Amino acid sequence: MKNSTKAQTSPKELMRFFSRYLRPYWRLVLVLIVCYFFVSLLTAIQPLVMAPMLDIVLGDMTLAGSGTTLLPPTLQEIDLNNVGAYLLAWLGSFDLSRWEIVWIMALTYLALALLLQLLNFAVYLLAVWIRVGSERDIQTDLFGHVLSLSLDFFHRKRTGELISRLDQDTRATVSGLAVIVRSIVVSSILTVVYSTLLLRTNVRLTIFIIIAGALHYGLTQIIRNPIKQRVRDQFNAMADSTAYIQEAISAVRVVKSFVAEAYEHARLRNIVERLRSVIFRFGIFKHIDEPIGQMINTVSNVAILLLATNELFGSSLTPTGFFLYLYIGRAVLDPITDLTRTYTMLQTTMATSERVYELFSERPSIISGSKPIRQLEREVHFDRVSFAYADSSVLSNVDIHIRKGEITALVGPSGAGKSTVTDLLLRFYDPDKGRILVDGVDLKQLDLEAYRRLFGVVSQESLLFNASVFENIAYPGLDVSREEAEEAAQIANAHEFIQQMPRGYDSLIGDRGVLVSGGQRQRLAIARAVIRKPQILLLDEATSSLDSGSEKLVQEAIDRVIRGTTAVIIAHRLSTVVKANQIVVIDRGQVVDSGTHGDLMERCPLYQELAMLQLNAQA
């Protein structure tokens, strides 16, 4: 029954998965990376712009024209001790005063800061555009993939869990990508630029910063695997919570009928308590690096201050170099810390993407054939069909002929296997043994979509959508006119009550059709089933849950729509099938007998028993 493959969640597979959804935006991603490069350069240049001002204020340098001539160092020789000298010598060639240079540097600093903020905002908008687009693509593709899976998959999965994966997991998968890419580009460039300047200025001091970076890296390695597992635990717990809430709200009638509000409230409290515990454990591992990292940074800052002071006293650092080294020595710890946190975020993203990837890896157990079909020519034949759910046998050696233009009724006790016959007829499942032949062709060979378009289906509890009457009748709304919808409603005995609704065919009917009665829902479902003039009508207990007045109206609609067509009817009430061309009696998964109502009343004890039970009930 199950046919799913285990997701391959190696980093290589996940990278292919991400690249698939980033590929349509590759030009924007390239622009984003280039922008991040300029953000890095502007951020790195900002403190260096202050160097000439520090030289002037601290009196380290004398400008050309004031009595001393200073040859500027070459670009290859620049470090934090002489970068101010290089800029001052260049500015001094313009014969500027000290105040003019200070003003120029201050305005340059402000211009760089403004440009950096504008660029950051533009980069943010670009990253949001890419993120939301890729998130939309993943979510819609995943939704389409889930809808393509076979019915047994939905029996194995809770609706709330699927909603959680389609919503929370898909958003979490891409939400951190922009931050990760920014960190990898910007923090890496800043780390390289700052480290190069620091190393060229003073190797001994830089060793302590390298040690601090190594400590950060070691910390991330320790918490890597626990973080990934805790993320999976958290999203599983969140899916459980979503699933429970969805189920409780869907069953609100049952909850209220049994006065179970307090019981369900207590159940949710227990689920949320477990979720809180999982989130708390995740929070410990996710953020434990922050206080430890801050402590590492604090110790490093104190060490840099002490050692830089010692180098200043020993004349290895100029006063300007001292202040710049303190600033950049502290600043380089930020991108290092950011990179380590990015590693943690990457584990989170991988964990959530694995959950999405696992769902993408599910495969349908029902595979469509390729042979086209446009109409039923002769019959559908169940040829010695057997079927079981897991280890529970439902049908055994069933042989049924459903002939074109005839009404075939399936009757029998509850649990006999009647609905399973219709599920196999629609090919929601395949038989374990035997074949289903459509005009002599194995159903497995037929194009599944084309085959199912032959059917119009009305079930016992037909689900309607929170949309207008017209949208429900026209579902899925492909080339259906208002006139066709009204014609279908008249056939289904629904036109009169629709006209009496506040907005007629534009009236909303509420979630699952709660704003109309049960009989009205069934008649709308019949209209939806017949609007495309299906070749085979499948009616599964269409009147069983209705009162006598509604049943009469629905039965009149059924009698009207099945006239002259191929129909398969499941009914507990024999009064709805007495005119059928063929009545198939099923009990415990086997065909007991078949024939007309008169034939079965003469020779079939089980059919006679069912008829007598209903006569006694009516009496």
PAKOLLUM-887977 format. One record per residue (C-alpha): z, x, y; residue number from 1; chain; residue in one letter. Coordinates in steps of 0.5 Angstrom, whole numbers. Example, Ala and Ser with C-alpha at 12.3 -4.5 7.8 and 13.67 -1.06 7.14 Angstrom:
# PAKOLLUM-887977
ATOM     w     u     v resi chain resn
ATOM    16    25    -9    1     A    A
ATOM    14    27    -2    2     A    S
# end
This chain:
# PAKOLLUM-887977
ATOM     w     u     v resi chain resn
ATOM     0     0     0    1     A    M
ATOM     2     5     5    2     A    K
ATOM    -3    10     7    3     A    N
ATOM    -1    15    13    4     A    S
ATOM    -1    22    14    5     A    T
ATOM     4    27    16    6     A    K
ATOM     3    29    23    7     A    A
ATOM     2    36    23    8     A    Q
ATOM     6    38    29    9     A    T
ATOM     5    46    30   10     A    S
ATOM     4    48    37   11     A    P
ATOM    -3    50    36   12     A    K
ATOM    -4    42    34   13     A    E
ATOM     0    40    40   14     A    L
ATOM    -4    44    44   15     A    M
ATOM   -11    41    42   16     A    R
ATOM    -8    34    43   17     A    F
ATOM    -6    36    50   18     A    F
ATOM   -13    39    52   19     A    S
ATOM   -16    33    49   20     A    R
ATOM   -13    29    55   21     A    Y
ATOM   -13    34    60   22     A    L
ATOM   -21    36    59   23     A    R
ATOM   -23    30    63   24     A    P
ATOM   -19    33    69   25     A    Y
ATOM   -21    40    68   26     A    W
ATOM   -24    41    75   27     A    R
ATOM   -18    38    78   28     A    L
ATOM   -13    42    73   29     A    V
ATOM   -17    48    76   30     A    L
ATOM   -16    46    83   31     A    V
ATOM    -9    45    81   32     A    L
ATOM    -8    52    78   33     A    I
ATOM   -11    55    84   34     A    V
ATOM    -7    52    89   35     A    C
ATOM    -1    54    85   36     A    Y
ATOM    -3    61    86   37     A    F
ATOM    -4    60    94   38     A    F
ATOM     3    57    93   39     A    V
ATOM     6    63    90   40     A    S
ATOM     3    68    95   41     A    L
ATOM     5    64   101   42     A    L
ATOM    12    64    98   43     A    T
ATOM    12    71    96   44     A    A
ATOM     9    73   103   45     A    I
ATOM    15    69   107   46     A    Q
ATOM    20    74   107   47     A    P
ATOM    16    80   108   48     A    L
ATOM    14    77   115   49     A    V
ATOM    21    78   117   50     A    M
ATOM    21    86   116   51     A    A
ATOM    18    88   123   52     A    P
ATOM    23    83   126   53     A    M
ATOM    29    87   122   54     A    L
ATOM    26    94   124   55     A    D
ATOM    26    92   131   56     A    I
ATOM    33    89   131   57     A    V
ATOM    36    94   127   58     A    L
ATOM    33   100   131   59     A    G
ATOM    29   103   125   60     A    D
ATOM    23   104   128   61     A    M
ATOM    20   106   135   62     A    T
ATOM    13   103   137   63     A    L
ATOM     7   106   139   64     A    A
ATOM     7   107   146   65     A    G
ATOM    15   108   147   66     A    S
ATOM    15   115   146   67     A    G
ATOM    14   116   138   68     A    T
ATOM     8   116   134   69     A    T
ATOM     9   113   127   70     A    L
ATOM     3   114   122   71     A    L
ATOM     3   107   117   72     A    P
ATOM     4   108   110   73     A    P
ATOM    -2   106   105   74     A    T
ATOM    -2   100   101   75     A    L
ATOM    -1   103    95   76     A    Q
ATOM     6   106    98   77     A    E
ATOM     9   100   101   78     A    I
ATOM    16    98    99   79     A    D
ATOM    21    94   102   80     A    L
ATOM    24   100   106   81     A    N
ATOM    17   101   109   82     A    N
ATOM    13    94   109   83     A    V
ATOM    16    93   116   84     A    G
ATOM    13   100   119   85     A    A
ATOM     7    98   116   86     A    Y
ATOM     6    92   120   87     A    L
ATOM     9    94   126   88     A    L
ATOM     4   100   126   89     A    A
ATOM    -1    95   126   90     A    W
ATOM     2    91   131   91     A    L
ATOM     3    97   135   92     A    G
ATOM    -4    98   136   93     A    S
ATOM    -5    92   140   94     A    F
ATOM     0    95   145   95     A    D
ATOM     5    89   144   96     A    L
ATOM    12    89   147   97     A    S
ATOM    18    88   142   98     A    R
ATOM    19    81   144   99     A    W
ATOM    12    79   143  100     A    E
ATOM    12    82   136  101     A    I
ATOM    18    78   135  102     A    V
ATOM    15    72   137  103     A    W
ATOM     9    73   133  104     A    I
ATOM    13    74   127  105     A    M
ATOM    17    68   128  106     A    A
ATOM    11    64   129  107     A    L
ATOM     8    67   123  108     A    T
ATOM    14    65   119  109     A    Y
ATOM    14    58   122  110     A    L
ATOM     6    57   120  111     A    A
ATOM     7    60   113  112     A    L
ATOM    13    55   112  113     A    A
ATOM     9    49   115  114     A    L
ATOM     3    51   111  115     A    L
ATOM     7    52   105  116     A    L
ATOM    10    45   105  117     A    Q
ATOM     3    42   106  118     A    L
ATOM     0    45   100  119     A    L
ATOM     6    43    96  120     A    N
ATOM     5    36    98  121     A    F
ATOM    -2    36    97  122     A    A
ATOM    -1    40    90  123     A    V
ATOM     4    34    88  124     A    Y
ATOM    -1    29    89  125     A    L
ATOM    -6    32    85  126     A    L
ATOM    -1    33    80  127     A    A
ATOM     1    26    80  128     A    V
ATOM    -6    24    79  129     A    W
ATOM    -7    28    73  130     A    I
ATOM    -1    26    70  131     A    R
ATOM    -2    19    71  132     A    V
ATOM    -9    19    69  133     A    G
ATOM    -7    23    62  134     A    S
ATOM    -1    18    61  135     A    E
ATOM    -6    12    62  136     A    R
ATOM   -11    15    57  137     A    D
ATOM    -6    17    52  138     A    I
ATOM    -2    10    52  139     A    Q
ATOM    -9     6    52  140     A    T
ATOM   -12    11    46  141     A    D
ATOM    -5    10    42  142     A    L
ATOM    -5     3    43  143     A    F
ATOM   -12     2    41  144     A    G
ATOM   -10     6    35  145     A    H
ATOM    -4     2    33  146     A    V
ATOM    -8    -4    33  147     A    L
ATOM   -13    -1    29  148     A    S
ATOM    -8     0    23  149     A    L
ATOM    -7    -5    17  150     A    S
ATOM    -2   -10    17  151     A    L
ATOM     2    -7    12  152     A    D
ATOM     4    -1    18  153     A    F
ATOM     7    -7    22  154     A    F
ATOM    11    -9    16  155     A    H
ATOM    14    -2    16  156     A    R
ATOM    15    -1    23  157     A    K
ATOM    19    -5    28  158     A    R
ATOM    16    -8    34  159     A    T
ATOM    21    -5    39  160     A    G
ATOM    20     2    36  161     A    E
ATOM    13     1    37  162     A    L
ATOM    14    -1    44  163     A    I
ATOM    18     5    45  164     A    S
ATOM    13    10    43  165     A    R
ATOM     8     7    47  166     A    L
ATOM    12     7    53  167     A    D
ATOM    17    12    54  168     A    Q
ATOM    15    17    49  169     A    D
ATOM     8    17    52  170     A    T
ATOM    11    18    59  171     A    R
ATOM    15    23    57  172     A    A
ATOM    10    27    53  173     A    T
ATOM     6    28    60  174     A    V
ATOM    11    27    65  175     A    S
ATOM    14    35    64  176     A    G
ATOM     7    38    64  177     A    L
ATOM     6    39    71  178     A    A
ATOM    13    42    72  179     A    V
ATOM    11    46    66  180     A    I
ATOM     4    49    69  181     A    V
ATOM     7    50    76  182     A    R
ATOM    13    54    73  183     A    S
ATOM     9    58    69  184     A    I
ATOM     4    60    75  185     A    V
ATOM     8    60    81  186     A    V
ATOM    15    63    77  187     A    S
ATOM    11    68    74  188     A    S
ATOM     7    70    80  189     A    I
ATOM    13    71    84  190     A    L
ATOM    17    74    78  191     A    T
ATOM    11    79    78  192     A    V
ATOM    11    80    85  193     A    V
ATOM    18    81    87  194     A    Y
ATOM    19    85    81  195     A    S
ATOM    14    90    83  196     A    T
ATOM    17    91    90  197     A    L
ATOM    24    92    87  198     A    L
ATOM    21    97    82  199     A    L
ATOM    17   101    87  200     A    R
ATOM    23   100    92  201     A    T
ATOM    29   102    87  202     A    N
ATOM    29   103    80  203     A    V
ATOM    36   103    78  204     A    R
ATOM    38    97    82  205     A    L
ATOM    32    93    79  206     A    T
ATOM    35    95    72  207     A    I
ATOM    40    90    73  208     A    F
ATOM    35    84    75  209     A    I
ATOM    32    86    68  210     A    I
ATOM    38    85    65  211     A    I
ATOM    40    79    68  212     A    A
ATOM    33    76    66  213     A    G
ATOM    34    78    59  214     A    A
ATOM    40    75    58  215     A    L
ATOM    37    68    61  216     A    H
ATOM    32    69    56  217     A    Y
ATOM    37    70    50  218     A    G
ATOM    40    64    52  219     A    L
ATOM    34    60    52  220     A    T
ATOM    33    63    45  221     A    Q
ATOM    40    60    42  222     A    I
ATOM    39    53    45  223     A    I
ATOM    31    52    43  224     A    R
ATOM    32    49    36  225     A    N
ATOM    38    45    38  226     A    P
ATOM    35    42    44  227     A    I
ATOM    28    40    40  228     A    K
ATOM    32    36    35  229     A    Q
ATOM    37    33    40  230     A    R
ATOM    31    30    44  231     A    V
ATOM    28    27    37  232     A    R
ATOM    35    24    36  233     A    D
ATOM    35    21    43  234     A    Q
ATOM    28    18    43  235     A    F
ATOM    30    15    36  236     A    N
ATOM    36    12    39  237     A    A
ATOM    33     9    45  238     A    M
ATOM    27     6    40  239     A    A
ATOM    33     3    36  240     A    D
ATOM    36     0    42  241     A    S
ATOM    29    -2    45  242     A    T
ATOM    28    -5    38  243     A    A
ATOM    34    -9    38  244     A    Y
ATOM    33   -12    45  245     A    I
ATOM    26   -14    43  246     A    Q
ATOM    29   -18    36  247     A    E
ATOM    35   -21    40  248     A    A
ATOM    31   -24    45  249     A    I
ATOM    25   -26    41  250     A    S
ATOM    30   -30    36  251     A    A
ATOM    34   -33    42  252     A    V
ATOM    33   -40    39  253     A    R
ATOM    37   -38    33  254     A    V
ATOM    42   -34    37  255     A    V
ATOM    44   -40    41  256     A    K
ATOM    44   -45    35  257     A    S
ATOM    49   -41    31  258     A    F
ATOM    53   -39    38  259     A    V
ATOM    52   -32    36  260     A    A
ATOM    52   -29    43  261     A    E
ATOM    58   -25    43  262     A    A
ATOM    56   -23    36  263     A    Y
ATOM    50   -20    39  264     A    E
ATOM    53   -17    45  265     A    H
ATOM    58   -13    40  266     A    A
ATOM    52   -11    36  267     A    R
ATOM    48    -8    43  268     A    L
ATOM    55    -5    45  269     A    R
ATOM    55    -1    38  270     A    N
ATOM    48     1    39  271     A    I
ATOM    49     3    46  272     A    V
ATOM    55     7    44  273     A    E
ATOM    51    11    39  274     A    R
ATOM    46    12    44  275     A    L
ATOM    51    15    49  276     A    R
ATOM    54    19    44  277     A    S
ATOM    47    22    42  278     A    V
ATOM    45    23    50  279     A    I
ATOM    51    26    51  280     A    F
ATOM    50    31    46  281     A    R
ATOM    43    32    48  282     A    F
ATOM    46    33    55  283     A    G
ATOM    50    39    53  284     A    I
ATOM    45    43    50  285     A    F
ATOM    40    41    55  286     A    K
ATOM    44    43    61  287     A    H
ATOM    49    48    58  288     A    I
ATOM    44    54    61  289     A    D
ATOM    46    52    68  290     A    E
ATOM    53    54    69  291     A    P
ATOM    52    60    64  292     A    I
ATOM    45    62    68  293     A    G
ATOM    49    61    75  294     A    Q
ATOM    55    65    72  295     A    M
ATOM    49    71    70  296     A    I
ATOM    46    70    77  297     A    N
ATOM    53    70    81  298     A    T
ATOM    55    77    77  299     A    V
ATOM    48    80    78  300     A    S
ATOM    48    78    86  301     A    N
ATOM    55    81    86  302     A    V
ATOM    52    87    83  303     A    A
ATOM    46    88    87  304     A    I
ATOM    50    87    93  305     A    L
ATOM    55    93    91  306     A    L
ATOM    49    97    88  307     A    L
ATOM    45    96    94  308     A    A
ATOM    50    98    99  309     A    T
ATOM    51   104    95  310     A    N
ATOM    44   106    96  311     A    E
ATOM    44   104   103  312     A    L
ATOM    50   109   104  313     A    F
ATOM    46   114   100  314     A    G
ATOM    40   113   104  315     A    S
ATOM    36   111    98  316     A    S
ATOM    35   104   102  317     A    L
ATOM    34   103   110  318     A    T
ATOM    37    98   113  319     A    P
ATOM    31    93   113  320     A    T
ATOM    30    95   106  321     A    G
ATOM    37    93   104  322     A    F
ATOM    37    86   107  323     A    F
ATOM    30    85   104  324     A    L
ATOM    33    88    97  325     A    Y
ATOM    39    83    98  326     A    L
ATOM    34    77    99  327     A    Y
ATOM    29    79    94  328     A    I
ATOM    34    81    89  329     A    G
ATOM    37    74    89  330     A    R
ATOM    30    70    90  331     A    A
ATOM    27    74    84  332     A    V
ATOM    33    70    80  333     A    L
ATOM    30    63    82  334     A    D
ATOM    23    64    78  335     A    P
ATOM    27    67    72  336     A    I
ATOM    32    62    72  337     A    T
ATOM    26    57    73  338     A    D
ATOM    22    60    67  339     A    L
ATOM    28    59    62  340     A    T
ATOM    29    52    64  341     A    R
ATOM    21    51    63  342     A    T
ATOM    22    53    56  343     A    Y
ATOM    27    48    55  344     A    T
ATOM    23    43    58  345     A    M
ATOM    17    45    54  346     A    L
ATOM    22    44    48  347     A    Q
ATOM    23    37    50  348     A    T
ATOM    16    36    51  349     A    T
ATOM    14    38    44  350     A    M
ATOM    19    34    41  351     A    A
ATOM    17    27    45  352     A    T
ATOM     9    29    44  353     A    S
ATOM    11    30    36  354     A    E
ATOM    13    23    36  355     A    R
ATOM     7    21    39  356     A    V
ATOM     2    25    35  357     A    Y
ATOM     6    22    29  358     A    E
ATOM     3    15    31  359     A    L
ATOM    -4    18    32  360     A    F
ATOM    -3    21    25  361     A    S
ATOM    -2    14    22  362     A    E
ATOM    -9    12    18  363     A    R
ATOM   -11     5    16  364     A    P
ATOM   -10     3     9  365     A    S
ATOM   -16    -2    10  366     A    I
ATOM   -22     2    11  367     A    I
ATOM   -28    -2    13  368     A    S
ATOM   -35    -2     9  369     A    G
ATOM   -42    -1    13  370     A    S
ATOM   -46    -7    10  371     A    K
ATOM   -47   -12    15  372     A    P
ATOM   -46   -20    14  373     A    I
ATOM   -48   -26    19  374     A    R
ATOM   -46   -32    15  375     A    Q
ATOM   -43   -34     8  376     A    L
ATOM   -49   -36     4  377     A    E
ATOM   -46   -39    -2  378     A    R
ATOM   -39   -37    -4  379     A    E
ATOM   -32   -33    -4  380     A    V
ATOM   -30   -31   -11  381     A    H
ATOM   -23   -28   -13  382     A    F
ATOM   -25   -25   -19  383     A    D
ATOM   -19   -24   -23  384     A    R
ATOM   -15   -21   -17  385     A    V
ATOM    -8   -19   -18  386     A    S
ATOM    -3   -16   -12  387     A    F
ATOM     4   -14   -11  388     A    A
ATOM     8   -12    -5  389     A    Y
ATOM    11    -5    -7  390     A    A
ATOM    14    -7   -14  391     A    D
ATOM    14   -14   -13  392     A    S
ATOM     8   -18   -16  393     A    S
ATOM     5   -24   -12  394     A    V
ATOM    -1   -26   -15  395     A    L
ATOM    -3   -24   -22  396     A    S
ATOM   -11   -25   -25  397     A    N
ATOM   -12   -30   -20  398     A    V
ATOM   -19   -33   -20  399     A    D
ATOM   -22   -38   -15  400     A    I
ATOM   -29   -40   -12  401     A    H
ATOM   -29   -42    -5  402     A    I
ATOM   -36   -45    -4  403     A    R
ATOM   -40   -46     2  404     A    K
ATOM   -39   -53     5  405     A    G
ATOM   -33   -55     1  406     A    E
ATOM   -26   -56     3  407     A    I
ATOM   -22   -52    -2  408     A    T
ATOM   -14   -53    -1  409     A    A
ATOM    -9   -49    -4  410     A    L
ATOM    -2   -52    -6  411     A    V
ATOM     4   -50   -10  412     A    G
ATOM    12   -49    -9  413     A    P
ATOM    14   -45    -4  414     A    S
ATOM    13   -37    -5  415     A    G
ATOM     8   -39   -10  416     A    A
ATOM     3   -34    -7  417     A    G
ATOM    -1   -39    -3  418     A    K
ATOM    -1   -35     4  419     A    S
ATOM    -2   -28     0  420     A    T
ATOM    -9   -31    -2  421     A    V
ATOM   -11   -32     5  422     A    T
ATOM    -8   -25     7  423     A    D
ATOM   -13   -23     2  424     A    L
ATOM   -19   -27     4  425     A    L
ATOM   -18   -24    11  426     A    L
ATOM   -18   -17     8  427     A    R
ATOM   -11   -16    11  428     A    F
ATOM   -10   -13     4  429     A    Y
ATOM   -14   -11    -2  430     A    D
ATOM   -13   -13    -9  431     A    P
ATOM    -9    -8   -13  432     A    D
ATOM   -13   -11   -19  433     A    K
ATOM   -20   -15   -19  434     A    G
ATOM   -25   -16   -14  435     A    R
ATOM   -26   -21    -8  436     A    I
ATOM   -34   -22    -8  437     A    L
ATOM   -37   -25    -2  438     A    V
ATOM   -44   -28    -4  439     A    D
ATOM   -44   -23   -10  440     A    G
ATOM   -42   -17    -6  441     A    V
ATOM   -35   -13    -6  442     A    D
ATOM   -31   -15     0  443     A    L
ATOM   -29    -8     1  444     A    K
ATOM   -37    -6     2  445     A    Q
ATOM   -37   -11     8  446     A    L
ATOM   -37    -9    16  447     A    D
ATOM   -30   -12    17  448     A    L
ATOM   -30   -14    24  449     A    E
ATOM   -37   -18    22  450     A    A
ATOM   -33   -21    16  451     A    Y
ATOM   -27   -23    20  452     A    R
ATOM   -32   -26    26  453     A    R
ATOM   -34   -31    20  454     A    L
ATOM   -27   -34    21  455     A    F
ATOM   -23   -39    25  456     A    G
ATOM   -15   -39    23  457     A    V
ATOM   -10   -44    25  458     A    V
ATOM    -3   -42    22  459     A    S
ATOM     4   -45    21  460     A    Q
ATOM     7   -42    28  461     A    E
ATOM     0   -41    32  462     A    S
ATOM     2   -36    37  463     A    L
ATOM     0   -37    44  464     A    L
ATOM     0   -32    50  465     A    F
ATOM     3   -32    57  466     A    N
ATOM    -3   -34    60  467     A    A
ATOM    -7   -41    62  468     A    S
ATOM    -9   -46    57  469     A    V
ATOM   -17   -44    58  470     A    F
ATOM   -15   -36    57  471     A    E
ATOM   -11   -38    51  472     A    N
ATOM   -17   -43    48  473     A    I
ATOM   -22   -38    50  474     A    A
ATOM   -19   -32    47  475     A    Y
ATOM   -21   -26    47  476     A    P
ATOM   -25   -29    53  477     A    G
ATOM   -32   -26    51  478     A    L
ATOM   -37   -30    54  479     A    D
ATOM   -34   -37    54  480     A    V
ATOM   -35   -42    59  481     A    S
ATOM   -30   -47    62  482     A    R
ATOM   -35   -53    59  483     A    E
ATOM   -35   -50    52  484     A    E
ATOM   -27   -49    52  485     A    A
ATOM   -27   -57    54  486     A    E
ATOM   -31   -59    48  487     A    E
ATOM   -27   -55    44  488     A    A
ATOM   -21   -58    46  489     A    A
ATOM   -24   -65    45  490     A    Q
ATOM   -25   -63    38  491     A    I
ATOM   -18   -61    37  492     A    A
ATOM   -15   -67    40  493     A    N
ATOM   -12   -63    46  494     A    A
ATOM   -17   -65    52  495     A    H
ATOM   -12   -71    54  496     A    E
ATOM    -6   -68    55  497     A    F
ATOM    -9   -61    58  498     A    I
ATOM   -12   -66    64  499     A    Q
ATOM    -5   -69    65  500     A    Q
ATOM    -2   -62    66  501     A    M
ATOM     0   -60    73  502     A    P
ATOM    -6   -55    74  503     A    R
ATOM   -10   -57    68  504     A    G
ATOM   -14   -52    64  505     A    Y
ATOM   -11   -47    69  506     A    D
ATOM    -4   -49    67  507     A    S
ATOM     1   -43    65  508     A    L
ATOM     4   -45    58  509     A    I
ATOM     9   -39    58  510     A    G
ATOM    11   -34    53  511     A    D
ATOM     9   -36    46  512     A    R
ATOM     7   -42    49  513     A    G
ATOM    14   -45    50  514     A    V
ATOM    12   -49    56  515     A    L
ATOM     8   -54    51  516     A    V
ATOM    11   -58    45  517     A    S
ATOM     9   -56    38  518     A    G
ATOM     4   -61    37  519     A    G
ATOM     1   -59    43  520     A    Q
ATOM     1   -51    41  521     A    R
ATOM    -2   -53    34  522     A    Q
ATOM    -8   -57    38  523     A    R
ATOM    -9   -51    43  524     A    L
ATOM    -9   -46    37  525     A    A
ATOM   -15   -51    33  526     A    I
ATOM   -19   -51    40  527     A    A
ATOM   -18   -43    40  528     A    R
ATOM   -20   -43    32  529     A    A
ATOM   -27   -47    33  530     A    V
ATOM   -29   -45    40  531     A    I
ATOM   -34   -40    37  532     A    R
ATOM   -36   -45    31  533     A    K
ATOM   -33   -41    26  534     A    P
ATOM   -37   -41    19  535     A    Q
ATOM   -30   -41    15  536     A    I
ATOM   -24   -45    18  537     A    L
ATOM   -17   -43    15  538     A    L
ATOM   -11   -47    16  539     A    L
ATOM    -5   -45    14  540     A    D
ATOM     1   -50    14  541     A    E
ATOM    -2   -53    20  542     A    A
ATOM     2   -59    20  543     A    T
ATOM     8   -57    16  544     A    S
ATOM    13   -56    22  545     A    S
ATOM    11   -62    26  546     A    L
ATOM    14   -69    27  547     A    D
ATOM    10   -75    25  548     A    S
ATOM     7   -77    31  549     A    G
ATOM     5   -70    33  550     A    S
ATOM     2   -69    25  551     A    E
ATOM    -2   -75    26  552     A    K
ATOM    -6   -72    32  553     A    L
ATOM    -6   -65    29  554     A    V
ATOM    -9   -68    23  555     A    Q
ATOM   -14   -72    26  556     A    E
ATOM   -16   -66    30  557     A    A
ATOM   -17   -62    23  558     A    I
ATOM   -21   -68    20  559     A    D
ATOM   -25   -67    25  560     A    R
ATOM   -26   -60    25  561     A    V
ATOM   -27   -59    18  562     A    I
ATOM   -32   -64    17  563     A    R
ATOM   -39   -61    14  564     A    G
ATOM   -36   -54    14  565     A    T
ATOM   -33   -49     9  566     A    T
ATOM   -25   -50    10  567     A    A
ATOM   -19   -47     6  568     A    V
ATOM   -13   -51     7  569     A    I
ATOM    -6   -49     5  570     A    I
ATOM    -1   -55     5  571     A    A
ATOM     6   -58     3  572     A    H
ATOM     4   -65     4  573     A    R
ATOM    -1   -67    -1  574     A    L
ATOM    -3   -73     4  575     A    S
ATOM    -7   -67     8  576     A    T
ATOM   -11   -65     2  577     A    V
ATOM   -13   -71    -2  578     A    V
ATOM   -20   -71     0  579     A    K
ATOM   -21   -64    -1  580     A    A
ATOM   -27   -62    -6  581     A    N
ATOM   -23   -57   -10  582     A    Q
ATOM   -15   -57   -10  583     A    I
ATOM   -12   -50   -13  584     A    V
ATOM    -5   -51   -16  585     A    V
ATOM    -2   -44   -15  586     A    I
ATOM     5   -43   -18  587     A    D
ATOM     9   -36   -19  588     A    R
ATOM     2   -32   -17  589     A    G
ATOM    -2   -36   -22  590     A    Q
ATOM    -7   -41   -22  591     A    V
ATOM    -5   -47   -26  592     A    V
ATOM   -10   -52   -25  593     A    D
ATOM   -16   -54   -20  594     A    S
ATOM   -20   -60   -19  595     A    G
ATOM   -20   -66   -15  596     A    T
ATOM   -14   -70   -13  597     A    H
ATOM   -16   -75   -18  598     A    G
ATOM   -17   -70   -24  599     A    D
ATOM   -10   -67   -22  600     A    L
ATOM    -6   -73   -22  601     A    M
ATOM    -9   -74   -29  602     A    E
ATOM    -8   -68   -32  603     A    R
ATOM    -3   -63   -28  604     A    C
ATOM     4   -64   -29  605     A    P
ATOM     6   -59   -23  606     A    L
ATOM     1   -63   -19  607     A    Y
ATOM     4   -70   -21  608     A    Q
ATOM    11   -67   -20  609     A    E
ATOM     9   -65   -13  610     A    L
ATOM     6   -72   -11  611     A    A
ATOM    12   -75   -14  612     A    M
ATOM    17   -71   -10  613     A    L
ATOM    13   -73    -4  614     A    Q
ATOM    13   -80    -5  615     A    L
ATOM    20   -80    -6  616     A    N
ATOM    22   -77     0  617     A    A
ATOM    17   -82     4  618     A    Q
ATOM    21   -87     1  619     A    A
# end
